Amino acid sequence: MSKQLTILFWGFVYGEVIGYISSALSGVSFSALTSGLTAMIVGFVAINALDFFVKDPKTTK
């Protein structure tokens, strides 16, 4: 559970940074909530999908 919360937290932080930089470079308005939530969802799905496909050899039978 703590792994999932850590992923969500850092996904939000990195989403804010990347969203701010990309909005400044492209000249569009910055939406903090949209960029943070989008990065949280993408990070959550990516990590869970990666865990599904990559298993620890010791635990698989």
HTML snippet that shows the backbone in 3Dmol.js (N, CA, C, O; Angstrom):
<script src="https://3Dmol.org/build/3Dmol-min.js"></script>
<div id="view" style="width:600px;height:400px;position:relative"></div>
<script>
const pdb = `
ATOM      1  N   MET A   1       0.820  -1.191   0.000  1.00  0.00           N
ATOM      2  CA  MET A   1       0.000   0.000   0.000  1.00  0.00           C
ATOM      3  C   MET A   1       0.869   1.261   0.000  1.00  0.00           C
ATOM      4  O   MET A   1       0.553   2.238  -0.680  1.00  0.00           O
ATOM      5  N   SER A   2       1.954   1.235   0.759  1.00  0.00           N
ATOM      6  CA  SER A   2       2.797   2.427   0.810  1.00  0.00           C
ATOM      7  C   SER A   2       3.497   2.664  -0.534  1.00  0.00           C
ATOM      8  O   SER A   2       3.785   3.805  -0.893  1.00  0.00           O
ATOM      9  N   LYS A   3       3.770   1.576  -1.278  1.00  0.00           N
ATOM     10  CA  LYS A   3       4.364   1.730  -2.604  1.00  0.00           C
ATOM     11  C   LYS A   3       3.408   2.493  -3.523  1.00  0.00           C
ATOM     12  O   LYS A   3       3.833   3.362  -4.284  1.00  0.00           O
ATOM     13  N   GLN A   4       2.135   2.169  -3.452  1.00  0.00           N
ATOM     14  CA  GLN A   4       1.143   2.836  -4.298  1.00  0.00           C
ATOM     15  C   GLN A   4       1.016   4.327  -3.942  1.00  0.00           C
ATOM     16  O   GLN A   4       0.918   5.178  -4.826  1.00  0.00           O
ATOM     17  N   LEU A   5       1.020   4.623  -2.648  1.00  0.00           N
ATOM     18  CA  LEU A   5       0.922   6.019  -2.223  1.00  0.00           C
ATOM     19  C   LEU A   5       2.162   6.815  -2.618  1.00  0.00           C
ATOM     20  O   LEU A   5       2.070   7.990  -2.975  1.00  0.00           O
ATOM     21  N   THR A   6       3.313   6.169  -2.552  1.00  0.00           N
ATOM     22  CA  THR A   6       4.545   6.836  -2.969  1.00  0.00           C
ATOM     23  C   THR A   6       4.512   7.142  -4.463  1.00  0.00           C
ATOM     24  O   THR A   6       4.922   8.221  -4.890  1.00  0.00           O
ATOM     25  N   ILE A   7       4.025   6.194  -5.252  1.00  0.00           N
ATOM     26  CA  ILE A   7       3.903   6.404  -6.697  1.00  0.00           C
ATOM     27  C   ILE A   7       2.972   7.578  -6.988  1.00  0.00           C
ATOM     28  O   ILE A   7       3.274   8.423  -7.831  1.00  0.00           O
ATOM     29  N   LEU A   8       1.840   7.627  -6.287  1.00  0.00           N
ATOM     30  CA  LEU A   8       0.885   8.717  -6.508  1.00  0.00           C
ATOM     31  C   LEU A   8       1.479  10.060  -6.107  1.00  0.00           C
ATOM     32  O   LEU A   8       1.296  11.053  -6.811  1.00  0.00           O
ATOM     33  N   PHE A   9       2.185  10.101  -4.987  1.00  0.00           N
ATOM     34  CA  PHE A   9       2.777  11.361  -4.529  1.00  0.00           C
ATOM     35  C   PHE A   9       3.815  11.880  -5.516  1.00  0.00           C
ATOM     36  O   PHE A   9       3.744  13.029  -5.950  1.00  0.00           O
ATOM     37  N   TRP A  10       4.778  11.033  -5.871  1.00  0.00           N
ATOM     38  CA  TRP A  10       5.826  11.481  -6.776  1.00  0.00           C
ATOM     39  C   TRP A  10       5.305  11.697  -8.194  1.00  0.00           C
ATOM     40  O   TRP A  10       5.836  12.534  -8.924  1.00  0.00           O
ATOM     41  N   GLY A  11       4.285  10.961  -8.589  1.00  0.00           N
ATOM     42  CA  GLY A  11       3.665  11.223  -9.881  1.00  0.00           C
ATOM     43  C   GLY A  11       3.056  12.609  -9.935  1.00  0.00           C
ATOM     44  O   GLY A  11       3.152  13.301 -10.949  1.00  0.00           O
ATOM     45  N   PHE A  12       2.425  13.016  -8.833  1.00  0.00           N
ATOM     46  CA  PHE A  12       1.839  14.348  -8.777  1.00  0.00           C
ATOM     47  C   PHE A  12       2.926  15.426  -8.812  1.00  0.00           C
ATOM     48  O   PHE A  12       2.798  16.424  -9.520  1.00  0.00           O
ATOM     49  N   VAL A  13       3.994  15.214  -8.041  1.00  0.00           N
ATOM     50  CA  VAL A  13       5.079  16.206  -7.994  1.00  0.00           C
ATOM     51  C   VAL A  13       5.744  16.345  -9.355  1.00  0.00           C
ATOM     52  O   VAL A  13       5.926  17.460  -9.845  1.00  0.00           O
ATOM     53  N   TYR A  14       6.109  15.228  -9.970  1.00  0.00           N
ATOM     54  CA  TYR A  14       6.737  15.292 -11.289  1.00  0.00           C
ATOM     55  C   TYR A  14       5.775  15.829 -12.343  1.00  0.00           C
ATOM     56  O   TYR A  14       6.200  16.519 -13.270  1.00  0.00           O
ATOM     57  N   GLY A  15       4.505  15.528 -12.216  1.00  0.00           N
ATOM     58  CA  GLY A  15       3.520  16.066 -13.152  1.00  0.00           C
ATOM     59  C   GLY A  15       3.417  17.574 -13.075  1.00  0.00           C
ATOM     60  O   GLY A  15       3.261  18.251 -14.091  1.00  0.00           O
ATOM     61  N   GLU A  16       3.507  18.100 -11.852  1.00  0.00           N
ATOM     62  CA  GLU A  16       3.488  19.549 -11.683  1.00  0.00           C
ATOM     63  C   GLU A  16       4.693  20.198 -12.357  1.00  0.00           C
ATOM     64  O   GLU A  16       4.553  21.196 -13.065  1.00  0.00           O
ATOM     65  N   VAL A  17       5.853  19.640 -12.137  1.00  0.00           N
ATOM     66  CA  VAL A  17       7.079  20.209 -12.708  1.00  0.00           C
ATOM     67  C   VAL A  17       7.060  20.119 -14.226  1.00  0.00           C
ATOM     68  O   VAL A  17       7.319  21.107 -14.914  1.00  0.00           O
ATOM     69  N   ILE A  18       6.758  18.949 -14.744  1.00  0.00           N
ATOM     70  CA  ILE A  18       6.735  18.774 -16.196  1.00  0.00           C
ATOM     71  C   ILE A  18       5.636  19.609 -16.834  1.00  0.00           C
ATOM     72  O   ILE A  18       5.838  20.185 -17.903  1.00  0.00           O
ATOM     73  N   GLY A  19       4.470  19.682 -16.188  1.00  0.00           N
ATOM     74  CA  GLY A  19       3.377  20.496 -16.715  1.00  0.00           C
ATOM     75  C   GLY A  19       3.706  21.975 -16.739  1.00  0.00           C
ATOM     76  O   GLY A  19       3.368  22.679 -17.691  1.00  0.00           O
ATOM     77  N   TYR A  20       4.372  22.449 -15.681  1.00  0.00           N
ATOM     78  CA  TYR A  20       4.738  23.864 -15.627  1.00  0.00           C
ATOM     79  C   TYR A  20       5.760  24.209 -16.703  1.00  0.00           C
ATOM     80  O   TYR A  20       5.629  25.220 -17.392  1.00  0.00           O
ATOM     81  N   ILE A  21       6.766  23.372 -16.842  1.00  0.00           N
ATOM     82  CA  ILE A  21       7.808  23.638 -17.841  1.00  0.00           C
ATOM     83  C   ILE A  21       7.234  23.559 -19.255  1.00  0.00           C
ATOM     84  O   ILE A  21       7.536  24.409 -20.092  1.00  0.00           O
ATOM     85  N   SER A  22       6.414  22.552 -19.525  1.00  0.00           N
ATOM     86  CA  SER A  22       5.861  22.426 -20.877  1.00  0.00           C
ATOM     87  C   SER A  22       4.876  23.545 -21.198  1.00  0.00           C
ATOM     88  O   SER A  22       4.805  23.992 -22.343  1.00  0.00           O
ATOM     89  N   SER A  23       4.115  24.002 -20.207  1.00  0.00           N
ATOM     90  CA  SER A  23       3.196  25.116 -20.479  1.00  0.00           C
ATOM     91  C   SER A  23       3.959  26.417 -20.693  1.00  0.00           C
ATOM     92  O   SER A  23       3.547  27.251 -21.499  1.00  0.00           O
ATOM     93  N   ALA A  24       5.062  26.598 -19.982  1.00  0.00           N
ATOM     94  CA  ALA A  24       5.865  27.804 -20.184  1.00  0.00           C
ATOM     95  C   ALA A  24       6.536  27.796 -21.551  1.00  0.00           C
ATOM     96  O   ALA A  24       6.643  28.838 -22.198  1.00  0.00           O
ATOM     97  N   LEU A  25       6.982  26.641 -21.989  1.00  0.00           N
ATOM     98  CA  LEU A  25       7.644  26.564 -23.291  1.00  0.00           C
ATOM     99  C   LEU A  25       6.660  26.662 -24.450  1.00  0.00           C
ATOM    100  O   LEU A  25       7.008  27.177 -25.513  1.00  0.00           O
ATOM    101  N   SER A  26       5.436  26.175 -24.259  1.00  0.00           N
ATOM    102  CA  SER A  26       4.471  26.202 -25.360  1.00  0.00           C
ATOM    103  C   SER A  26       3.586  27.442 -25.339  1.00  0.00           C
ATOM    104  O   SER A  26       2.920  27.740 -26.330  1.00  0.00           O
ATOM    105  N   GLY A  27       3.568  28.172 -24.217  1.00  0.00           N
ATOM    106  CA  GLY A  27       2.806  29.412 -24.153  1.00  0.00           C
ATOM    107  C   GLY A  27       1.337  29.235 -23.825  1.00  0.00           C
ATOM    108  O   GLY A  27       0.552  30.159 -24.039  1.00  0.00           O
ATOM    109  N   VAL A  28       0.944  28.097 -23.319  1.00  0.00           N
ATOM    110  CA  VAL A  28      -0.446  27.871 -22.920  1.00  0.00           C
ATOM    111  C   VAL A  28      -0.578  28.069 -21.421  1.00  0.00           C
ATOM    112  O   VAL A  28       0.423  28.124 -20.705  1.00  0.00           O
ATOM    113  N   SER A  29      -1.814  28.177 -20.944  1.00  0.00           N
ATOM    114  CA  SER A  29      -2.022  28.382 -19.511  1.00  0.00           C
ATOM    115  C   SER A  29      -1.762  27.087 -18.746  1.00  0.00           C
ATOM    116  O   SER A  29      -2.018  25.991 -19.245  1.00  0.00           O
ATOM    117  N   PHE A  30      -1.253  27.237 -17.533  1.00  0.00           N
ATOM    118  CA  PHE A  30      -0.882  26.092 -16.695  1.00  0.00           C
ATOM    119  C   PHE A  30      -2.041  25.723 -15.797  1.00  0.00           C
ATOM    120  O   PHE A  30      -2.564  26.569 -15.071  1.00  0.00           O
ATOM    121  N   SER A  31      -2.449  24.462 -15.841  1.00  0.00           N
ATOM    122  CA  SER A  31      -3.481  23.932 -14.965  1.00  0.00           C
ATOM    123  C   SER A  31      -2.826  22.919 -14.025  1.00  0.00           C
ATOM    124  O   SER A  31      -2.479  21.813 -14.438  1.00  0.00           O
ATOM    125  N   ALA A  32      -2.664  23.305 -12.771  1.00  0.00           N
ATOM    126  CA  ALA A  32      -1.951  22.470 -11.809  1.00  0.00           C
ATOM    127  C   ALA A  32      -2.693  21.165 -11.538  1.00  0.00           C
ATOM    128  O   ALA A  32      -2.075  20.102 -11.480  1.00  0.00           O
ATOM    129  N   LEU A  33      -3.979  21.237 -11.375  1.00  0.00           N
ATOM    130  CA  LEU A  33      -4.750  20.036 -11.055  1.00  0.00           C
ATOM    131  C   LEU A  33      -4.736  19.036 -12.200  1.00  0.00           C
ATOM    132  O   LEU A  33      -4.575  17.836 -11.977  1.00  0.00           O
ATOM    133  N   THR A  34      -4.901  19.516 -13.409  1.00  0.00           N
ATOM    134  CA  THR A  34      -4.928  18.628 -14.569  1.00  0.00           C
ATOM    135  C   THR A  34      -3.582  17.945 -14.786  1.00  0.00           C
ATOM    136  O   THR A  34      -3.526  16.738 -15.022  1.00  0.00           O
ATOM    137  N   SER A  35      -2.510  18.705 -14.707  1.00  0.00           N
ATOM    138  CA  SER A  35      -1.197  18.103 -14.954  1.00  0.00           C
ATOM    139  C   SER A  35      -0.815  17.145 -13.838  1.00  0.00           C
ATOM    140  O   SER A  35      -0.220  16.103 -14.111  1.00  0.00           O
ATOM    141  N   GLY A  36      -1.132  17.461 -12.602  1.00  0.00           N
ATOM    142  CA  GLY A  36      -0.809  16.583 -11.488  1.00  0.00           C
ATOM    143  C   GLY A  36      -1.603  15.291 -11.514  1.00  0.00           C
ATOM    144  O   GLY A  36      -1.038  14.213 -11.331  1.00  0.00           O
ATOM    145  N   LEU A  37      -2.900  15.386 -11.738  1.00  0.00           N
ATOM    146  CA  LEU A  37      -3.740  14.182 -11.761  1.00  0.00           C
ATOM    147  C   LEU A  37      -3.434  13.290 -12.954  1.00  0.00           C
ATOM    148  O   LEU A  37      -3.476  12.065 -12.844  1.00  0.00           O
ATOM    149  N   THR A  38      -3.130  13.897 -14.083  1.00  0.00           N
ATOM    150  CA  THR A  38      -2.789  13.110 -15.263  1.00  0.00           C
ATOM    151  C   THR A  38      -1.517  12.299 -15.020  1.00  0.00           C
ATOM    152  O   THR A  38      -1.456  11.116 -15.353  1.00  0.00           O
ATOM    153  N   ALA A  39      -0.521  12.930 -14.447  1.00  0.00           N
ATOM    154  CA  ALA A  39       0.727  12.221 -14.159  1.00  0.00           C
ATOM    155  C   ALA A  39       0.525  11.151 -13.095  1.00  0.00           C
ATOM    156  O   ALA A  39       1.154  10.095 -13.163  1.00  0.00           O
ATOM    157  N   MET A  40      -0.340  11.399 -12.114  1.00  0.00           N
ATOM    158  CA  MET A  40      -0.625  10.395 -11.086  1.00  0.00           C
ATOM    159  C   MET A  40      -1.257   9.156 -11.705  1.00  0.00           C
ATOM    160  O   MET A  40      -0.865   8.033 -11.389  1.00  0.00           O
ATOM    161  N   ILE A  41      -2.221   9.354 -12.574  1.00  0.00           N
ATOM    162  CA  ILE A  41      -2.919   8.231 -13.198  1.00  0.00           C
ATOM    163  C   ILE A  41      -1.986   7.447 -14.111  1.00  0.00           C
ATOM    164  O   ILE A  41      -1.976   6.216 -14.083  1.00  0.00           O
ATOM    165  N   VAL A  42      -1.199   8.158 -14.922  1.00  0.00           N
ATOM    166  CA  VAL A  42      -0.269   7.485 -15.830  1.00  0.00           C
ATOM    167  C   VAL A  42       0.782   6.706 -15.043  1.00  0.00           C
ATOM    168  O   VAL A  42       1.098   5.570 -15.396  1.00  0.00           O
ATOM    169  N   GLY A  43       1.319   7.293 -13.996  1.00  0.00           N
ATOM    170  CA  GLY A  43       2.309   6.601 -13.178  1.00  0.00           C
ATOM    171  C   GLY A  43       1.732   5.394 -12.477  1.00  0.00           C
ATOM    172  O   GLY A  43       2.382   4.351 -12.411  1.00  0.00           O
ATOM    173  N   PHE A  44       0.532   5.511 -11.955  1.00  0.00           N
ATOM    174  CA  PHE A  44      -0.128   4.410 -11.261  1.00  0.00           C
ATOM    175  C   PHE A  44      -0.378   3.232 -12.199  1.00  0.00           C
ATOM    176  O   PHE A  44      -0.113   2.082 -11.850  1.00  0.00           O
ATOM    177  N   VAL A  45      -0.888   3.528 -13.382  1.00  0.00           N
ATOM    178  CA  VAL A  45      -1.166   2.471 -14.360  1.00  0.00           C
ATOM    179  C   VAL A  45       0.143   1.849 -14.849  1.00  0.00           C
ATOM    180  O   VAL A  45       0.232   0.629 -14.983  1.00  0.00           O
ATOM    181  N   ALA A  46       1.147   2.665 -15.114  1.00  0.00           N
ATOM    182  CA  ALA A  46       2.412   2.147 -15.632  1.00  0.00           C
ATOM    183  C   ALA A  46       3.104   1.240 -14.625  1.00  0.00           C
ATOM    184  O   ALA A  46       3.593   0.172 -14.993  1.00  0.00           O
ATOM    185  N   ILE A  47       3.154   1.644 -13.370  1.00  0.00           N
ATOM    186  CA  ILE A  47       3.827   0.825 -12.351  1.00  0.00           C
ATOM    187  C   ILE A  47       3.069  -0.469 -12.111  1.00  0.00           C
ATOM    188  O   ILE A  47       3.689  -1.524 -11.978  1.00  0.00           O
ATOM    189  N   ASN A  48       1.755  -0.416 -12.053  1.00  0.00           N
ATOM    190  CA  ASN A  48       0.989  -1.643 -11.844  1.00  0.00           C
ATOM    191  C   ASN A  48       1.061  -2.571 -13.048  1.00  0.00           C
ATOM    192  O   ASN A  48       1.081  -3.790 -12.879  1.00  0.00           O
ATOM    193  N   ALA A  49       1.101  -2.033 -14.237  1.00  0.00           N
ATOM    194  CA  ALA A  49       1.256  -2.867 -15.427  1.00  0.00           C
ATOM    195  C   ALA A  49       2.646  -3.491 -15.452  1.00  0.00           C
ATOM    196  O   ALA A  49       2.795  -4.657 -15.817  1.00  0.00           O
ATOM    197  N   LEU A  50       3.649  -2.734 -15.072  1.00  0.00           N
ATOM    198  CA  LEU A  50       5.005  -3.261 -15.032  1.00  0.00           C
ATOM    199  C   LEU A  50       5.125  -4.358 -13.988  1.00  0.00           C
ATOM    200  O   LEU A  50       5.775  -5.373 -14.240  1.00  0.00           O
ATOM    201  N   ASP A  51       4.516  -4.179 -12.825  1.00  0.00           N
ATOM    202  CA  ASP A  51       4.533  -5.223 -11.798  1.00  0.00           C
ATOM    203  C   ASP A  51       3.801  -6.482 -12.252  1.00  0.00           C
ATOM    204  O   ASP A  51       4.162  -7.588 -11.850  1.00  0.00           O
ATOM    205  N   PHE A  52       2.795  -6.324 -13.071  1.00  0.00           N
ATOM    206  CA  PHE A  52       2.053  -7.472 -13.575  1.00  0.00           C
ATOM    207  C   PHE A  52       2.906  -8.313 -14.523  1.00  0.00           C
ATOM    208  O   PHE A  52       2.844  -9.542 -14.492  1.00  0.00           O
ATOM    209  N   PHE A  53       3.708  -7.646 -15.369  1.00  0.00           N
ATOM    210  CA  PHE A  53       4.491  -8.356 -16.358  1.00  0.00           C
ATOM    211  C   PHE A  53       5.864  -8.801 -15.860  1.00  0.00           C
ATOM    212  O   PHE A  53       6.409  -9.788 -16.355  1.00  0.00           O
ATOM    213  N   VAL A  54       6.426  -8.087 -14.890  1.00  0.00           N
ATOM    214  CA  VAL A  54       7.748  -8.420 -14.366  1.00  0.00           C
ATOM    215  C   VAL A  54       7.571  -8.996 -12.969  1.00  0.00           C
ATOM    216  O   VAL A  54       7.170  -8.291 -12.042  1.00  0.00           O
ATOM    217  N   LYS A  55       7.866 -10.259 -12.830  1.00  0.00           N
ATOM    218  CA  LYS A  55       7.726 -10.951 -11.539  1.00  0.00           C
ATOM    219  C   LYS A  55       9.111 -11.269 -10.989  1.00  0.00           C
ATOM    220  O   LYS A  55      10.061 -11.444 -11.753  1.00  0.00           O
ATOM    221  N   ASP A  56       9.226 -11.343  -9.672  1.00  0.00           N
ATOM    222  CA  ASP A  56      10.439 -11.765  -9.017  1.00  0.00           C
ATOM    223  C   ASP A  56      10.621 -13.269  -9.222  1.00  0.00           C
ATOM    224  O   ASP A  56       9.699 -14.032  -8.934  1.00  0.00           O
ATOM    225  N   PRO A  57      11.767 -13.716  -9.704  1.00  0.00           N
ATOM    226  CA  PRO A  57      11.937 -15.150  -9.971  1.00  0.00           C
ATOM    227  C   PRO A  57      11.792 -16.025  -8.725  1.00  0.00           C
ATOM    228  O   PRO A  57      11.439 -17.198  -8.849  1.00  0.00           O
ATOM    229  N   LYS A  58      12.045 -15.504  -7.559  1.00  0.00           N
ATOM    230  CA  LYS A  58      11.952 -16.284  -6.339  1.00  0.00           C
ATOM    231  C   LYS A  58      10.500 -16.579  -5.954  1.00  0.00           C
ATOM    232  O   LYS A  58      10.211 -17.624  -5.370  1.00  0.00           O
ATOM    233  N   THR A  59       9.593 -15.661  -6.280  1.00  0.00           N
ATOM    234  CA  THR A  59       8.208 -15.820  -5.847  1.00  0.00           C
ATOM    235  C   THR A  59       7.344 -16.566  -6.859  1.00  0.00           C
ATOM    236  O   THR A  59       6.275 -17.059  -6.499  1.00  0.00           O
ATOM    237  N   THR A  60       7.777 -16.662  -8.111  1.00  0.00           N
ATOM    238  CA  THR A  60       6.973 -17.378  -9.111  1.00  0.00           C
ATOM    239  C   THR A  60       7.249 -18.859  -9.014  1.00  0.00           C
ATOM    240  O   THR A  60       8.388 -19.269  -8.792  1.00  0.00           O
ATOM    241  N   LYS A  61       6.226 -19.657  -9.178  1.00  0.00           N
ATOM    242  CA  LYS A  61       6.391 -21.119  -9.098  1.00  0.00           C
ATOM    243  C   LYS A  61       5.886 -21.765 -10.353  1.00  0.00           C
ATOM    244  O   LYS A  61       5.937 -22.988 -10.482  1.00  0.00           O
TER     245      LYS A  61
END
`;
const viewer = $3Dmol.createViewer("view");
viewer.addModel(pdb, "pdb");
viewer.setStyle({}, {cartoon: {color: "spectrum"}});
viewer.zoomTo();
viewer.render();
</script>
